[in-house]
């Protein structure tokens, strides 16, 4: 059985917010329909650019609503619109994310468990409560008890700055209970990886978006929808959590990090040389967390949602766009990195500064992703 790795038990979070906006306070009973309002563009009130963005968002909202109401959704058109950012109001983000994720490939977890109802079995000697055998049902029971306890500890540290996740309200407790159910079921259906610390962070944006859907029926089904989408989302990256896939594997995290280094070298060889050769800041020190946790530890939740709009809209898959965004993150702080030594650069990349997210994503779209056929001089 493959050994699952720990990512970070409590990795530092960039708790700052984008300049010029605040996260609204989450209020009891309005949690299901309002939540934290997300703002990705900031302009002075009354400015011409503010009006232009309002018109742009209104047009984008109309386009998304039209595509989502078609009997057969044109995924390419939907992705093109969503990649530029989904307006926050209404059910658009939740519905669009579900449409895009559900079009992904089948995950291995759906093939690892049997079909049909559970059957009562006779208790063998190895299933005695005192049996130490790994095949014992009691061994598995206590194993999952430990996993559940780990999940509970991690959920207590999930977005502590947001009342949606961390308050003592009944709604917040319900949110944590639903996320616990999702993560524990995923662990049981995926015996090769079980639950790994950090999966709670990947689940959080998705569950937040689905459970704050203004449509009451959709919000009521947030737990089931989140589980289905979480399974499909991790099918593209779950191998990064398996330690024994690190070496001599085309799907492990080391292979992905190697690809990331080649991408940086192809797009900005000067920066690659400074990080790789001069200061020796290996991507494993910082990009391991960026990639494995889908950037959920590097930005506040509002920015994460905007980044995920682009990740989930990429026709080539999340991983391709994710690596482009990671590469763009380096390019956007190039001057600071070129003037820094090992300690300064590592600190900068583990505490990524506030940036214009739309500019960052534009840089990511300009990154050459296929390093095998392209070369930037």
C-alpha positions as CSV (number, residue, x, y, z in Angstrom):
1,X,0.0,0.0,0.0
2,X,1.3,3.4,-0.8
3,X,2.3,5.5,2.1
4,X,0.6,8.8,2.4
5,X,2.6,11.9,3.3
6,X,1.9,14.7,5.6
7,X,1.9,18.0,3.8
8,X,2.0,20.6,6.6
9,X,0.3,20.2,10.0
10,X,-0.4,23.9,10.3
11,X,1.3,25.8,7.5
12,X,1.5,29.6,7.8
13,X,-1.4,31.3,6.1
14,X,-1.3,34.7,4.4
15,X,-4.0,36.3,6.5
16,X,-3.9,39.6,4.8
17,X,-6.4,40.8,2.3
18,X,-6.3,42.5,-1.0
19,X,-5.7,46.3,-0.7
20,X,-8.8,48.3,-0.4
21,X,-11.4,45.7,0.7
22,X,-12.5,43.8,3.7
23,X,-14.0,40.5,4.4
24,X,-17.6,41.0,5.7
25,X,-18.4,39.7,9.2
26,X,-20.2,36.4,9.0
27,X,-23.5,36.7,10.8
28,X,-25.8,34.0,12.3
29,X,-28.4,32.6,10.2
30,X,-27.4,34.7,7.2
31,X,-24.5,32.4,6.8
32,X,-26.2,30.1,4.4
33,X,-27.0,32.8,1.9
34,X,-24.5,35.6,2.3
35,X,-21.2,34.6,3.7
36,X,-18.1,36.6,2.9
37,X,-18.5,38.9,0.0
38,X,-15.6,38.5,-2.4
39,X,-14.1,41.4,-4.2
40,X,-11.3,40.9,-6.6
41,X,-11.2,44.4,-8.2
42,X,-10.9,47.5,-6.2
43,X,-11.5,51.0,-7.5
44,X,-12.4,54.3,-5.9
45,X,-16.1,55.0,-5.6
46,X,-17.5,56.9,-8.6
47,X,-14.5,56.3,-10.8
48,X,-15.0,55.5,-14.5
49,X,-13.2,52.2,-14.2
50,X,-15.6,51.2,-11.4
51,X,-18.6,51.7,-13.8
52,X,-16.8,49.9,-16.6
53,X,-16.3,46.9,-14.3
54,X,-19.9,46.9,-13.2
55,X,-21.0,46.8,-16.9
56,X,-18.4,44.1,-17.6
57,X,-19.6,42.0,-14.7
58,X,-23.2,42.4,-15.7
59,X,-22.4,41.2,-19.3
60,X,-20.4,38.3,-17.9
61,X,-23.3,37.4,-15.6
62,X,-25.7,37.4,-18.5
63,X,-23.4,35.2,-20.6
64,X,-22.9,32.7,-17.8
65,X,-26.6,32.5,-17.1
66,X,-27.3,31.9,-20.8
67,X,-24.7,29.1,-21.1
68,X,-25.9,27.4,-17.8
69,X,-29.5,27.3,-18.9
70,X,-28.8,25.5,-22.2
71,X,-30.0,21.9,-22.5
72,X,-26.5,20.9,-23.4
73,X,-23.8,23.2,-21.9
74,X,-21.0,24.3,-24.2
75,X,-18.2,23.6,-21.8
76,X,-15.6,25.5,-23.9
77,X,-17.7,28.7,-23.9
78,X,-18.4,28.3,-20.2
79,X,-14.7,27.9,-19.5
80,X,-13.8,31.0,-21.6
81,X,-16.2,33.2,-19.6
82,X,-15.4,31.8,-16.2
83,X,-11.6,32.0,-16.6
84,X,-11.9,35.8,-16.5
85,X,-13.6,35.7,-13.1
86,X,-17.1,34.8,-12.0
87,X,-19.3,37.5,-10.5
88,X,-19.9,36.9,-6.8
89,X,-23.7,37.4,-6.6
90,X,-26.2,34.6,-7.0
91,X,-25.5,31.0,-7.7
92,X,-23.1,31.5,-10.7
93,X,-19.9,30.5,-9.1
94,X,-21.3,27.4,-7.4
95,X,-23.2,26.2,-10.5
96,X,-20.2,26.9,-12.8
97,X,-17.7,25.2,-10.6
98,X,-20.0,22.1,-10.4
99,X,-20.5,22.1,-14.1
100,X,-16.7,22.3,-14.8
101,X,-15.6,19.8,-12.2
102,X,-18.3,17.2,-13.1
103,X,-16.8,17.1,-16.6
104,X,-13.5,15.8,-15.3
105,X,-12.2,12.3,-15.4
106,X,-13.4,9.5,-13.2
107,X,-11.4,9.2,-10.0
108,X,-9.8,6.1,-8.7
109,X,-11.8,6.2,-5.5
110,X,-15.0,5.3,-7.4
111,X,-13.4,2.1,-8.5
112,X,-11.9,1.1,-5.1
113,X,-15.1,0.3,-3.2
114,X,-17.6,-2.4,-4.0
115,X,-21.1,-1.8,-5.2
116,X,-24.3,-2.8,-3.4
117,X,-25.3,-2.8,0.3
118,X,-22.9,-4.0,3.1
119,X,-23.4,-7.6,4.1
120,X,-23.2,-9.1,7.6
121,X,-20.2,-11.4,7.9
122,X,-19.3,-14.0,10.5
123,X,-16.6,-12.8,12.9
124,X,-13.4,-14.7,12.3
125,X,-10.6,-15.1,14.8
126,X,-8.7,-12.2,13.3
127,X,-11.7,-10.0,13.7
128,X,-11.7,-10.5,17.5
129,X,-11.5,-7.0,19.2
130,X,-8.1,-7.8,20.6
131,X,-6.6,-9.0,17.3
132,X,-3.6,-7.0,16.1
133,X,-3.8,-8.1,12.5
134,X,-4.0,-5.4,9.9
135,X,-6.9,-7.1,8.2
136,X,-9.0,-7.0,11.3
137,X,-12.1,-4.9,11.2
138,X,-11.3,-3.7,14.6
139,X,-7.9,-2.6,13.5
140,X,-9.6,-0.6,10.7
141,X,-12.1,0.8,13.2
142,X,-9.4,2.2,15.5
143,X,-7.4,3.4,12.5
144,X,-10.3,5.5,11.2
145,X,-10.9,6.8,14.7
146,X,-7.4,8.2,14.7
147,X,-8.0,9.7,11.2
148,X,-11.3,11.3,12.4
149,X,-9.4,12.8,15.4
150,X,-6.8,14.2,13.0
151,X,-9.5,15.7,10.8
152,X,-11.1,17.3,13.8
153,X,-7.8,19.0,14.8
154,X,-7.2,20.2,11.3
155,X,-10.7,21.6,10.9
156,X,-10.2,23.7,14.0
157,X,-7.3,25.4,12.1
158,X,-9.2,25.9,8.8
159,X,-9.6,29.6,8.0
160,X,-9.6,30.7,11.7
161,X,-10.1,34.3,10.5
162,X,-13.6,33.5,9.2
163,X,-16.6,32.9,11.4
164,X,-18.1,30.6,8.7
165,X,-15.5,28.0,9.7
166,X,-14.3,28.9,13.2
167,X,-17.1,30.5,15.3
168,X,-19.0,28.7,18.0
169,X,-22.3,29.3,16.2
170,X,-24.5,26.3,15.4
171,X,-24.1,27.0,11.7
172,X,-20.3,27.0,12.0
173,X,-20.4,23.7,13.9
174,X,-22.6,22.3,11.1
175,X,-20.1,23.4,8.5
176,X,-17.3,21.6,10.3
177,X,-19.4,18.5,10.8
178,X,-20.2,18.4,7.1
179,X,-16.5,18.8,6.1
180,X,-15.6,16.1,8.6
181,X,-18.1,13.7,7.0
182,X,-16.6,14.5,3.5
183,X,-13.0,14.0,4.5
184,X,-13.6,10.8,6.5
185,X,-15.6,9.2,3.7
186,X,-12.9,10.1,1.3
187,X,-10.4,8.5,3.6
188,X,-12.4,5.3,3.8
189,X,-12.9,5.1,0.0
190,X,-9.2,5.8,-0.7
191,X,-7.2,3.3,1.4
192,X,-4.0,4.0,-0.5
193,X,-3.9,7.6,0.8
194,X,-6.6,7.9,3.5
195,X,-6.7,11.4,4.8
196,X,-3.6,13.6,4.6
197,X,-3.2,16.9,6.4
198,X,-3.9,19.7,4.0
199,X,-6.9,18.1,2.3
200,X,-9.1,20.1,4.6
201,X,-7.7,23.3,3.1
202,X,-8.4,22.1,-0.4
203,X,-12.0,21.2,0.5
204,X,-12.7,24.5,2.3
205,X,-13.2,26.9,-0.7
206,X,-15.4,24.4,-2.5
207,X,-17.6,23.7,0.5
208,X,-17.8,27.4,1.2
209,X,-19.0,28.3,-2.3
210,X,-21.6,25.5,-2.4
211,X,-23.0,26.0,1.1
212,X,-23.4,29.8,0.6
213,X,-25.4,29.4,-2.6
214,X,-28.4,31.6,-2.3
215,X,-30.6,28.9,-3.8
216,X,-31.8,27.1,-0.6
217,X,-32.1,23.7,-2.3
218,X,-28.6,23.9,-3.7
219,X,-27.2,25.0,-0.3
220,X,-29.0,22.1,1.4
221,X,-27.1,19.7,-0.9
222,X,-23.7,21.3,-0.3
223,X,-22.3,18.3,1.6
224,X,-23.1,15.9,-1.2
225,X,-22.1,18.2,-4.0
226,X,-18.8,19.1,-2.2
227,X,-18.0,15.4,-1.7
228,X,-18.6,14.6,-5.4
229,X,-16.6,17.6,-6.6
230,X,-13.8,17.1,-4.0
231,X,-13.3,13.5,-5.2
232,X,-13.0,14.6,-8.8
233,X,-10.8,17.6,-8.0
234,X,-8.3,15.4,-6.1
235,X,-8.3,12.8,-8.9
236,X,-6.0,15.2,-10.7
237,X,-3.6,15.7,-7.8
238,X,-4.1,13.0,-5.2
239,X,-0.8,11.3,-6.2
240,X,1.0,14.3,-4.8
241,X,0.0,13.1,-1.3
242,X,1.6,9.7,-1.8
243,X,5.2,9.6,-0.6
244,X,6.2,6.5,-2.4
245,X,5.3,8.0,-5.8
246,X,8.0,10.7,-5.3
247,X,10.9,8.9,-6.9
248,X,10.9,7.5,-10.5
249,X,7.3,8.3,-11.0
250,X,5.7,10.4,-13.7
251,X,2.8,11.4,-11.4
252,X,4.5,12.1,-8.0
253,X,5.2,15.5,-6.6
254,X,8.9,15.4,-7.5
255,X,8.0,14.9,-11.1
256,X,5.6,17.9,-10.9
257,X,8.3,20.0,-9.3
258,X,10.8,19.1,-12.0
259,X,8.3,20.2,-14.6
260,X,7.7,23.5,-12.7
261,X,11.5,24.2,-12.7
262,X,11.7,23.6,-16.4
263,X,8.7,25.9,-17.0
264,X,10.4,28.7,-15.1
265,X,13.7,28.1,-17.0
266,X,11.8,28.3,-20.3
267,X,10.0,31.5,-19.4
268,X,12.6,33.4,-17.4
269,X,16.1,31.8,-17.5
270,X,17.6,34.7,-15.5
271,X,15.3,34.2,-12.6
272,X,15.6,30.4,-12.8
273,X,19.4,30.7,-12.6
274,X,19.3,33.0,-9.6
275,X,16.9,30.7,-7.7
276,X,18.3,27.4,-8.8
277,X,22.1,28.1,-9.0
278,X,22.9,31.3,-7.1
279,X,20.7,31.2,-4.0
280,X,19.8,27.5,-4.3
281,X,16.1,28.0,-3.3
282,X,14.7,24.7,-4.4
283,X,11.0,24.6,-5.3
284,X,10.5,21.8,-2.8
285,X,10.9,24.4,-0.1
286,X,8.0,26.5,-1.2
287,X,6.2,25.2,-4.4
288,X,5.6,21.8,-2.8
289,X,3.0,23.6,-0.6
290,X,1.7,25.8,-3.4
291,X,1.0,22.9,-5.7
292,X,-0.2,20.3,-3.3
293,X,-2.7,22.6,-1.5
294,X,-3.7,24.4,-4.7
295,X,-2.5,27.8,-3.4
296,X,-5.0,27.7,-0.5
297,X,-2.3,28.7,2.0
298,X,-0.8,31.6,0.1
299,X,-3.8,33.9,-0.3
300,X,-7.0,34.9,1.6
301,X,-10.2,33.1,0.7
302,X,-11.5,35.9,-1.6
303,X,-8.4,35.7,-3.7
304,X,-8.4,31.9,-3.7
305,X,-11.9,31.8,-5.2
306,X,-10.8,34.1,-8.0
307,X,-7.7,31.9,-8.7
308,X,-9.8,28.8,-8.7
309,X,-12.2,30.4,-11.3
310,X,-9.2,30.2,-13.6
311,X,-7.9,26.8,-12.5
312,X,-11.2,25.1,-12.9
313,X,-11.7,26.8,-16.3
314,X,-8.5,25.5,-17.9
315,X,-9.3,23.1,-20.8
316,X,-6.0,21.2,-20.2
317,X,-6.8,20.6,-16.5
318,X,-6.1,22.2,-13.2
319,X,-2.5,21.1,-12.9
320,X,-1.4,22.9,-16.1
321,X,-2.9,26.2,-15.1
322,X,-1.7,25.8,-11.5
323,X,1.9,25.5,-12.6
324,X,1.5,28.6,-14.8
325,X,0.1,30.5,-11.8
326,X,3.0,29.4,-9.6
327,X,5.5,30.4,-12.3
328,X,3.7,33.8,-12.6
329,X,4.0,34.2,-8.8
330,X,7.8,34.1,-9.2
331,X,7.9,36.4,-12.2
332,X,5.7,39.0,-10.4
333,X,8.2,39.4,-7.6
334,X,11.3,38.9,-9.9
335,X,13.1,42.1,-8.8
336,X,12.8,41.3,-5.1
337,X,14.0,37.8,-5.8
338,X,17.0,38.8,-7.8
339,X,18.1,41.1,-5.0
340,X,17.6,38.6,-2.3
341,X,19.8,35.8,-0.8
342,X,18.6,32.3,0.2
343,X,17.0,33.4,3.5
344,X,15.3,36.5,2.1
345,X,13.9,34.7,-0.9
346,X,12.6,31.7,1.0
347,X,10.9,34.0,3.5
348,X,9.3,36.0,0.6
349,X,8.0,32.8,-1.1
350,X,6.6,31.3,2.1
351,X,4.9,34.7,2.9
352,X,3.8,35.7,-0.5
353,X,3.0,39.5,-0.7
354,X,-0.2,41.2,-1.7
355,X,-0.4,41.5,-5.5
356,X,-2.9,42.6,-8.1
357,X,-4.6,39.3,-8.7
358,X,-5.8,40.1,-12.2
359,X,-2.3,41.1,-13.2
360,X,-0.9,37.9,-11.7
361,X,-3.5,35.8,-13.7
362,X,-2.7,37.7,-16.9
363,X,1.0,36.9,-16.4
364,X,0.0,33.2,-15.8
365,X,-2.0,33.1,-19.1
366,X,1.1,34.4,-20.9
367,X,3.4,31.7,-19.5
368,X,4.6,29.1,-22.0
369,X,3.2,25.8,-20.4
370,X,4.7,23.2,-22.7
371,X,8.5,23.4,-22.2
372,X,9.1,20.4,-24.5
373,X,8.2,22.3,-27.6
374,X,8.7,26.0,-26.7
375,X,11.6,28.0,-25.6
376,X,11.6,31.6,-24.6
377,X,14.9,33.4,-25.2
